[in-house]
Amino acid sequence: MMSEFTESLLQWYRKSGRHDLPWQIDPNSYRVWVSEIMLQQTQVNTVIPYYTRFMQAFPDVAQLAEADVDEVLHLWTGLGYYARARNMHKAAQMICREYEGEVPADLETLISLPGIGRSTAGAILSLSLNQSISILDGNVKRVLARYYAIAGWPGNKKIEQQLWEKADRHTPKQDCAEYTQAIMDLGATLCTRTKPDCQSCPVRAGCQAEKQNLQHMFPGKKPKKILPVKQTVFAIIANTEGEVLLEKRPPSGIWGGLWGFPECTSDQKLVDWLASNRGYVTEIARENAVVRHTFSHFHLDITPVKLNLLA
């Protein structure tokens, strides 16, 4: 039997949920997979035009696998977290090479592919094949943490395990695709991070956080830590024609596989470094102010230096 939570959520979704998202139209494992990867840490409204263009270019897993990674990254430009695109491209090649071009239909095999974790794999199998598998993305974590007043940061393994247990409890044996979309919709549209619309919530009656008026306390925030600072220099080299030199970055690391300026991270003088490591004879035209770019784990202070190419 379904829990009261699940029944209430499904009734609400059938009446008020989102049913016309692009990946909900003629869903299959590939289409859902692409959407789930794009939706990681990215809002639906932002994803929709990217998803539409991506599916026009790569309508199936075989065409994605055959594409050059630069084509894939080009269509990803602006979405950020480019490792998602690189991993999806690698996974598509593995699927074509090892699974005859069919997205695997079991949880463990999906999780073994690059860029696919337990929750993403569950969403793919649930939404495309209606398999009874739970998910635990950011929206679901927030809904369940509030509903059960589970204190603590969900990134903590102990807290995460509690949330998985709740997710498993409420995932139905039937109508799982609807339920999965329903709980994601609830977190995205009503049980939002700030200013949740509790008056419209279908599971309000059982929500422990709402009863205590402590919605803002759940889920717990990630403990703050001081981010380390790294420094680098970008060499902006121009020739007499006004052309600027770009290099393809290594496939791993930050901005992996993208094109950018030559980067010097050593203490060696930039002109000497360019000569010894790239064979370019240059002179400095202008050193610009430091620009700070913040990643999840560190700050990167970038010094852009304009140089003229002499030979």
C-alpha positions in Angstrom: 0.0 0.0 0.0 1.1 3.6 -0.7 1.9 5.8 2.2 -0.3 8.8 2.8 2.6 11.0 1.8 2.9 9.2 -1.6 -0.8 9.3 -2.3 -1.2 13.0 -1.5 1.8 13.8 -3.6 0.5 11.8 -6.6 -2.9 13.4 -6.4 -1.3 16.9 -6.3 1.0 16.1 -9.3 -1.8 14.8 -11.5 -3.6 18.1 -11.0 -0.9 20.7 -10.6 2.5 19.2 -11.6 4.5 19.9 -14.7 3.6 17.6 -17.6 4.9 19.4 -20.7 8.7 19.6 -20.2 10.6 18.7 -23.4 12.1 15.5 -21.9 8.6 14.3 -20.8 7.4 14.2 -24.4 8.1 10.7 -25.8 10.5 9.9 -23.0 13.2 7.2 -23.4 16.3 6.4 -21.4 18.6 8.6 -23.5 16.4 11.7 -23.5 15.8 11.4 -19.7 19.6 10.9 -19.1 20.5 14.0 -21.0 17.9 16.1 -19.1 19.0 14.7 -15.7 22.6 15.6 -16.4 21.8 19.1 -17.6 19.5 19.7 -14.6 22.2 19.0 -12.1 22.8 22.3 -10.3 20.9 24.1 -13.1 17.4 25.5 -13.2 14.7 24.1 -15.5 14.1 27.3 -17.4 17.8 27.6 -18.1 18.1 24.0 -19.3 15.2 23.9 -21.7 16.8 25.8 -24.7 20.1 23.9 -24.2 18.3 20.6 -24.1 16.3 21.4 -27.3 19.5 22.4 -29.2 21.4 19.4 -27.9 18.7 16.9 -28.9 18.5 18.4 -32.3 22.2 17.9 -32.8 22.4 14.5 -31.1 19.0 12.8 -31.2 20.3 9.4 -30.0 23.2 7.9 -28.1 25.0 6.8 -31.2 25.2 10.3 -32.7 26.4 11.6 -29.4 29.1 9.0 -29.2 30.3 9.7 -32.8 30.5 13.4 -32.2 33.7 15.2 -31.6 34.0 16.3 -28.0 34.4 19.9 -29.1 31.0 19.8 -30.7 29.5 18.6 -27.5 31.2 21.2 -25.4 30.2 23.9 -27.8 26.5 23.1 -27.3 27.2 23.1 -23.6 28.7 26.6 -23.6 27.0 28.7 -20.9 25.7 25.8 -18.8 28.9 25.4 -16.8 30.2 22.4 -15.0 31.7 21.1 -18.2 32.8 17.8 -16.8 29.1 16.8 -17.1 29.3 17.1 -20.9 32.7 15.3 -21.1 31.5 12.5 -18.9 28.3 12.1 -20.9 30.3 11.9 -24.1 32.5 9.2 -22.6 29.5 7.3 -21.3 27.8 7.4 -24.7 30.9 5.9 -26.3 31.0 3.2 -23.6 27.3 2.4 -24.2 27.9 2.0 -27.9 31.0 0.0 -27.4 29.9 -2.3 -24.6 26.1 -2.3 -24.6 25.3 -2.3 -28.3 24.1 1.3 -28.2 21.4 0.7 -25.6 21.3 2.7 -22.3 21.6 0.0 -19.6 18.3 -0.7 -17.9 19.7 -1.8 -14.5 20.9 0.4 -11.6 24.4 -0.9 -11.0 25.4 -0.8 -14.6 24.2 2.7 -15.0 26.1 3.8 -11.9 29.3 2.4 -13.4 29.1 4.9 -16.3 31.0 8.2 -16.0 29.0 11.0 -14.5 26.0 8.9 -13.3 25.5 8.5 -9.6 22.9 6.6 -7.7 20.2 9.3 -7.7 20.7 10.1 -11.4 20.6 6.5 -12.4 17.4 6.1 -10.3 15.8 9.0 -12.1 16.7 7.6 -15.5 15.2 4.2 -14.8 12.1 5.6 -13.0 11.2 8.3 -15.4 11.9 6.4 -18.6 11.0 2.8 -17.6 8.8 3.3 -14.6 11.1 1.1 -12.5 10.5 1.4 -8.7 13.8 3.0 -7.8 14.1 5.9 -5.4 16.0 9.2 -6.1 17.6 11.7 -3.8 18.5 14.9 -5.7 18.6 18.3 -4.1 14.9 18.9 -4.3 14.1 15.6 -2.7 16.6 16.1 0.1 14.9 19.4 1.0 11.4 17.9 0.9 12.2 14.9 3.1 14.5 16.8 5.5 11.7 19.3 6.2 8.9 16.7 6.3 10.8 14.6 8.9 12.7 17.5 10.5 16.0 15.7 9.8 18.7 18.1 11.1 22.1 18.3 9.7 23.8 18.8 6.3 22.7 16.2 3.7 26.2 15.9 2.5 27.0 14.2 5.8 27.0 10.4 5.1 24.9 9.7 8.2 22.3 12.3 7.3 22.3 11.2 3.7 21.6 7.6 4.7 18.6 8.7 6.8 17.2 10.6 3.8 17.7 7.6 1.5 15.8 5.4 3.9 12.9 7.9 3.8 13.1 8.1 0.0 13.0 4.3 -0.2 10.0 4.1 2.1 7.8 6.4 0.0 8.8 5.3 -3.5 5.8 3.2 -4.8 5.9 -0.1 -6.6 3.6 1.3 -9.3 3.3 4.8 -10.8 7.0 5.4 -9.9 7.6 7.6 -12.9 4.8 9.9 -11.8 6.0 9.9 -8.2 9.6 10.7 -9.1 8.5 13.7 -11.2 6.0 14.7 -8.4 8.5 14.9 -5.6 11.0 16.7 -7.8 8.3 19.2 -8.8 7.3 19.7 -5.2 10.8 20.7 -4.3 11.2 22.9 -7.4 7.9 24.7 -7.2 6.5 24.8 -3.7 9.1 23.5 -1.2 11.7 25.9 -2.4 14.9 26.8 -0.6 13.6 30.2 0.3 10.0 31.3 0.9 8.4 27.8 0.6 4.7 27.9 -0.3 3.5 25.7 2.6 -0.2 26.8 2.2 -0.3 25.0 -1.2 1.8 21.9 -0.2 -0.1 18.6 -0.6 1.9 17.0 2.3 1.7 19.9 4.7 -0.4 18.0 7.3 2.5 15.7 8.1 5.4 18.1 7.7 7.3 18.4 11.0 9.2 21.5 10.0 6.0 23.3 9.1 4.4 22.4 12.4 7.3 23.9 14.2 7.6 26.9 11.8 11.2 25.9 11.2 11.2 25.4 7.5 14.3 27.6 7.2 16.3 25.3 9.4 16.0 22.3 7.1 18.0 21.0 5.4 21.0 21.9 7.4 23.7 24.1 5.7 27.1 22.9 4.7 29.7 23.8 7.3 31.6 26.8 6.1 35.3 26.5 5.6 38.0 28.9 4.4 38.7 28.3 0.7 42.4 28.2 -0.3 43.6 30.7 -2.9 45.6 29.7 -5.9 47.3 32.0 -8.4 47.8 31.7 -12.2 48.7 33.9 -15.1 46.9 34.0 -18.4 49.1 34.9 -21.4 47.0 36.9 -23.9 49.3 36.8 -26.9 48.4 38.8 -30.0 50.2 38.9 -33.4 50.4 41.8 -35.7 47.2 40.8 -37.4 45.3 41.2 -34.1 44.7 37.5 -33.8 44.9 36.1 -30.2 46.4 32.7 -29.4 44.2 30.0 -27.8 45.2 26.5 -26.7 43.1 23.5 -25.9 43.3 22.7 -22.2 44.0 19.1 -21.0 40.9 16.9 -20.8 41.1 16.7 -17.0 41.1 19.5 -14.5 39.3 22.8 -14.4 37.8 23.8 -17.8 39.0 20.5 -19.1 38.9 20.2 -22.9 38.0 23.8 -23.4 40.0 26.4 -25.3 41.8 29.1 -23.4 44.9 31.3 -23.0 48.3 29.7 -22.3 48.5 29.5 -18.5 51.6 29.9 -16.4 51.4 28.7 -12.8 55.1 28.7 -12.0 57.2 31.4 -10.4 59.2 31.7 -13.6 58.9 35.0 -15.5 56.2 34.8 -18.1 58.2 35.8 -21.1 60.9 33.3 -20.2 58.3 30.6 -19.5 56.6 31.1 -22.9 60.0 30.9 -24.7 61.1 27.7 -22.9 57.7 25.9 -22.8 56.0 27.1 -26.0 58.7 28.5 -28.2 57.1 31.9 -28.4 59.2 35.1 -28.4 57.1 37.8 -26.8 57.1 41.1 -25.0 54.7 42.3 -22.3 52.4 45.0 -23.5 50.2 45.3 -20.4 49.5 43.6 -17.2 45.8 43.8 -16.1 44.3 43.7 -12.7 43.8 40.4 -10.9 40.5 38.7 -11.5 39.2 36.2 -8.9 37.1 33.2 -10.0 35.7 31.1 -7.2 35.2 27.3 -7.5 33.5 25.1 -5.0 36.8 24.2 -3.4 39.1 27.1 -4.0 39.6 30.7 -5.2 41.6 31.2 -8.4 43.3 34.6 -8.7 44.0 35.1 -12.4 46.4 37.8 -13.7 45.7 38.5 -17.4 48.8 39.7 -19.2 48.7 41.1 -22.7 51.7 40.2 -24.8 52.9 41.0 -28.4 54.2 38.0 -30.4 57.5 38.9 -31.9 58.5 35.5 -33.4 
